[in-house]
Amino acid sequence: MGFSEKFVRKQLELIFPKIEKYTLEQLRSAQDITGTFMRRLAGRSLEIEYKSFGAFEAAWIHPVARKSDTVVLYLHGGGYTCGNMDFAIGFGSTLAKTLGLRVFAPAYRLAPEEPYPAAVDDALRAYLYLIECGISPSQIVLCGESAGGGLSYALCLRL
């Protein structure tokens, strides 16, 4: 068992007792189901538009009733080892609906298959894409929970 899997297990043991019986794939699946559930909770007040970067996927989440031109670059949590497009869209949908802002949610590459600095590289590529779209840096809000918060910080250091 590699370091990343051990790290995720330790974190999840706090939430789910007896986590050691689950594989990394089962843990990933459970997290992604959470994202699907959150997307459904957001309802039909959102439009989803997918974007491919080759190495990773992302999604624009557009609230029907947009309040401003600000864009949230949402980087999902998951210990850098969990969280696919469903999870990113699930949390991103909650943000878009609650804030009334567009959310751009990349499903960055995960460890241990894609070790550091893959996630940071993907976050930077997503940020530069927003700039290429004509969005001013002053209109981009970085947001992330758990590992996504750390990734937001790492992105700031990279920039």
Sequence and secondary structure as in RCSB ss.txt:
>XXXX:A:sequence
MGFSEKFVRKQLELIFPKIEKYTLEQLRSAQDITGTFMRRLAGRSLEIEYKSFGAFEAAWIHPVARKSDTVVLYL
HGGGYTCGNMDFAIGFGSTLAKTLGLRVFAPAYRLAPEEPYPAAVDDALRAYLYLIECGISPSQIVLCGESAGGG
LSYALCLRL
>XXXX:A:secstr
  HHHHHHHHHHHTTSTTGGGS HHHHHHHHHHHHHHHHHHHTTSEEEEEEE SS EEEEEEESS   S EEEEE
  STTT   HHHHHHHHHHHHHHH  EEEEEE   TTTS TTHHHHHHHHHHHHHHHTT  GGGEEEEESTHHHH
HHHHHHHH 
